[in-house]
Amino acid sequence: MVIIQQEVCTGCGGCIDLCPVIAVSMVDDRAVINPDSCTDCKICVKVCPVNAPYEAA
């Protein structure tokens, strides 16, 4: 499961634009992942310039 560190996210929107299943949305100017939609493709982890998303163990 991928989680976005809210305190690190800058709200750039790159992960939203590239998510193939539209599992990422913006809440209070920060990206949030819908765990019911996320397929764990980890594209958000790869494209984030500040490393806000990470794969939880």
TORDO-204165 format. One record per residue: x, y, z of N, C-alpha, C, CB in turn; residue number from 1; residue in one letter. Coordinates in pm, 1 decimal, padded with zeros to 6 digits. Atoms other than C-alpha are relative to their C-alpha. Glycine has a CB too. Layout:
<recs>
((X Y Z) (X Y Z) (X Y Z) (X Y Z) NUM "a");
...
</recs>
This chain:
<recs>
((00084.0 -00117.6 00000.0) (00000.0 00000.0 00000.0) (00089.2 00124.8 00000.0) (-00095.9 -00000.7 00122.2) 1 "m");
((-00074.4 -00125.6 00008.0) (00127.5 00346.7 -00089.7) (-00068.2 00104.4 00087.9) (00010.0 00049.9 -00147.4) 2 "v");
((00048.2 -00105.0 -00089.0) (00092.2 00628.4 00162.1) (00074.5 00128.9 -00034.9) (00020.4 -00038.9 00151.2) 3 "i");
((-00064.0 -00129.2 00026.5) (00161.4 00999.0 00107.4) (00020.9 00072.8 00131.7) (-00085.4 00086.5 -00097.8) 4 "i");
((-00033.6 -00076.9 -00119.0) (00339.5 01188.4 00383.6) (-00051.3 00142.5 -00019.9) (00154.4 -00001.6 00027.5) 5 "q");
((00063.7 -00130.4 00017.0) (00119.6 01496.9 00415.9) (00093.2 00116.0 00032.2) (-00122.6 00008.6 00086.9) 6 "q");
((-00090.5 -00107.4 -00038.4) (00391.4 01703.3 00582.6) (00110.4 00023.2 -00102.2) (00060.8 -00030.1 00134.0) 7 "e");
((-00103.6 -00010.5 00103.2) (00623.6 01641.9 00285.5) (-00059.0 00044.9 -00134.1) (00071.9 -00134.7 -00016.9) 8 "v");
((00066.1 -00030.5 00128.2) (00375.5 01678.4 -00004.7) (-00007.2 00150.6 -00023.1) (-00142.2 -00060.6 -00003.6) 9 "c");
((00005.6 -00142.1 00035.6) (00400.7 02013.1 -00183.9) (-00124.8 00034.3 -00081.1) (00124.2 00038.9 -00078.7) 10 "t");
((00121.3 -00024.3 00076.2) (00075.0 01970.5 -00377.1) (00023.3 00030.6 -00146.3) (-00074.4 00111.1 00060.8) 11 "g");
((-00033.4 -00030.6 00140.2) (00241.4 01982.6 -00719.9) (-00097.7 -00064.2 -00098.7) (00142.0 -00046.9 -00031.1) 12 "c");
((00098.2 00065.5 00085.1) (-00016.3 01740.2 -00865.9) (00055.3 -00099.0 -00100.5) (-00074.9 00101.4 -00071.9) 13 "g");
((-00059.2 00094.7 00095.1) (00228.5 01526.1 -01063.4) (-00054.0 -00140.6 00014.8) (00148.9 -00002.5 00016.3) 14 "g");
((00051.4 00135.1 -00024.1) (00102.4 01207.6 -00903.0) (-00145.6 -00012.6 -00046.1) (00011.6 -00035.8 00149.4) 15 "c");
((00140.5 00001.8 00043.0) (-00258.5 01300.2 -00979.2) (-00008.1 -00014.5 -00151.5) (-00073.3 00128.7 00045.6) 16 "i");
((00000.0 00003.1 00146.5) (-00183.5 01357.7 -01347.9) (00040.2 -00135.7 -00056.0) (00093.1 00106.0 -00053.8) 17 "d");
((-00053.3 00124.6 00053.7) (-00004.4 01023.8 -01387.6) (-00063.3 -00126.5 00055.8) (00144.5 -00004.8 00024.5) 18 "l");
((00063.3 00118.9 -00057.3) (-00213.7 00788.7 -01173.7) (-00093.9 -00063.6 -00102.0) (-00077.2 00035.8 00129.4) 19 "c");
((00080.9 00063.7 00104.6) (-00360.9 00535.7 -01419.9) (-00141.5 -00038.0 00043.9) (00070.0 -00122.4 -00048.6) 20 "p");
((00132.6 00039.6 -00048.0) (-00659.9 00451.4 -01196.9) (-00070.8 00113.1 00075.6) (00012.1 -00122.2 00090.1) 21 "v");
((00057.7 -00119.8 -00062.6) (-00733.5 00804.2 -01067.6) (-00025.3 -00023.0 00150.0) (-00132.2 00039.1 -00070.9) 22 "i");
((00011.2 00028.9 -00143.0) (-00667.8 00697.6 -00707.3) (00052.4 00114.6 00086.3) (00075.4 -00127.6 00033.2) 23 "a");
((-00058.5 -00110.3 -00076.1) (-00497.2 01023.8 -00607.8) (-00083.6 00126.0 -00023.0) (00149.0 00023.7 -00041.2) 24 "v");
((00074.4 -00125.7 00009.7) (-00685.4 01344.1 -00532.3) (00065.9 00103.0 00090.6) (-00150.1 -00020.0 00038.5) 25 "s");
((-00055.0 -00109.0 -00079.0) (-00608.9 01678.9 -00373.5) (-00097.9 00034.2 00111.8) (00028.9 00124.3 -00088.7) 26 "m");
((00078.4 -00040.2 -00117.0) (-00736.4 01755.8 -00021.7) (00084.4 00099.7 00078.3) (-00040.4 -00124.4 00089.6) 27 "v");
((-00072.9 -00106.5 -00071.5) (-00632.7 02079.7 00147.1) (00138.9 00023.2 -00060.5) (00013.4 -00035.7 00149.8) 28 "d");
((-00123.2 -00025.6 00074.8) (-00364.4 02132.0 -00120.6) (00108.4 -00106.0 00019.2) (00054.8 00132.9 00039.3) 29 "d");
((-00093.1 00112.0 -00014.4) (-00203.8 01792.9 -00052.2) (-00060.5 -00122.8 -00067.8) (00031.2 -00028.9 00150.9) 30 "r");
((00046.6 00121.8 00066.8) (-00225.0 01465.5 -00244.9) (-00041.3 -00103.7 00103.8) (00110.0 -00057.3 -00092.9) 31 "a");
((00051.9 00106.5 -00085.6) (-00426.3 01185.2 -00086.2) (-00033.7 -00118.5 -00089.5) (-00126.0 00047.5 00082.2) 32 "v");
((00027.4 00121.2 00076.9) (-00452.0 00825.5 -00207.6) (-00124.1 -00068.3 00053.7) (00120.0 -00096.0 00003.8) 33 "i");
((00116.9 00078.3 -00036.0) (-00783.9 00642.1 -00208.2) (00042.9 -00146.9 00000.0) (-00120.5 00025.9 -00099.3) 34 "n");
((-00049.0 00137.8 -00005.5) (-00681.9 00294.2 -00086.2) (-00091.2 -00100.2 -00070.5) (00017.2 -00041.3 00143.0) 35 "p");
((00091.8 00090.5 00069.1) (-00992.0 00137.5 -00242.4) (00022.8 -00001.3 -00151.2) (-00143.7 00039.4 00029.7) 36 "d");
((-00024.9 -00010.6 00143.8) (-00886.9 00254.0 -00591.0) (00144.4 -00032.2 -00037.9) (-00034.6 00138.8 -00047.7) 37 "s");
((-00143.2 00015.7 00028.5) (-00507.0 00227.0 -00565.7) (00033.2 -00145.6 -00032.8) (00084.5 00047.9 00119.9) 38 "c");
((-00042.8 00134.3 00041.2) (-00353.8 -00071.1 -00746.8) (00146.7 -00026.0 00034.1) (-00022.1 -00018.5 -00150.1) 39 "t");
((-00140.5 00012.5 -00040.9) (-00005.5 -00021.1 -00595.8) (00096.3 -00005.3 -00118.1) (00017.9 -00124.0 00084.5) 40 "d");
((-00090.5 -00004.2 00115.7) (00153.5 00055.4 -00932.2) (00127.5 00078.0 00032.9) (-00071.0 00063.5 -00121.4) 41 "c");
((-00113.0 -00078.9 -00051.0) (00386.8 00297.7 -00747.7) (00052.1 00106.6 -00096.1) (00111.9 -00091.7 00034.6) 42 "k");
((-00039.9 -00109.4 00088.6) (00398.7 00551.7 -01030.7) (00015.6 00128.2 00081.3) (-00103.9 00019.9 -00114.1) 43 "i");
((-00009.0 -00120.8 -00083.1) (00336.4 00823.0 -00770.0) (00131.9 00003.9 00076.5) (-00118.2 00006.7 00098.4) 44 "c");
((-00127.4 00007.4 -00072.6) (00640.4 00704.3 -00574.7) (00114.7 00039.1 -00092.7) (00022.8 -00142.5 00057.4) 45 "v");
((-00107.1 -00025.5 00096.6) (00855.6 00724.2 -00888.9) (00005.0 00144.5 -00047.5) (-00016.3 -00090.4 -00118.7) 46 "k");
((00002.8 -00133.9 00059.6) (00741.5 01068.8 -01005.9) (00005.3 00114.5 00100.4) (-00122.5 00014.4 -00082.1) 47 "v");
((00004.9 -00108.1 -00099.7) (00722.4 01264.5 -00679.2) (00137.3 00064.0 00017.6) (-00051.1 -00053.5 00135.3) 48 "c");
((-00129.3 -00068.4 -00012.6) (00997.2 01529.1 -00670.3) (00048.5 00015.5 00144.4) (-00009.2 00135.5 -00063.2) 49 "p");
((-00039.6 -00015.8 -00140.7) (00996.5 01540.5 -00286.9) (-00012.2 -00130.2 00079.7) (-00085.1 00107.7 00065.6) 50 "v");
((00009.2 00132.9 -00063.7) (00949.8 01167.7 -00212.7) (-00107.2 -00007.9 00109.3) (00134.5 -00037.3 00059.8) 51 "n");
((00108.9 00004.7 -00098.1) (00620.4 01220.3 -00029.5) (-00069.1 -00136.9 00004.4) (-00102.7 00108.2 -00031.6) 52 "a");
((00062.3 00132.4 -00007.7) (00461.9 00886.4 -00132.2) (00105.6 -00106.0 00030.1) (-00074.0 -00033.5 -00131.7) 53 "p");
((-00089.7 00111.4 -00025.9) (00616.1 00569.5 00001.8) (-00083.5 -00127.4 00015.9) (00087.1 00026.5 00126.9) 54 "y");
((00067.5 00127.4 -00013.1) (00531.0 00202.6 00012.7) (00005.4 -00044.1 00145.8) (00063.6 -00106.2 -00092.7) 55 "e");
((00006.1 00043.3 -00139.1) (00413.3 00100.5 00359.1) (00024.2 -00149.7 00006.5) (-00136.3 00036.5 00064.1) 56 "a");
((-00031.7 00142.7 -00016.7) (00534.9 -00233.7 00485.6) (-00120.0 -00080.9 00039.0) (00107.6 -00018.5 00103.2) 57 "a");
</recs>
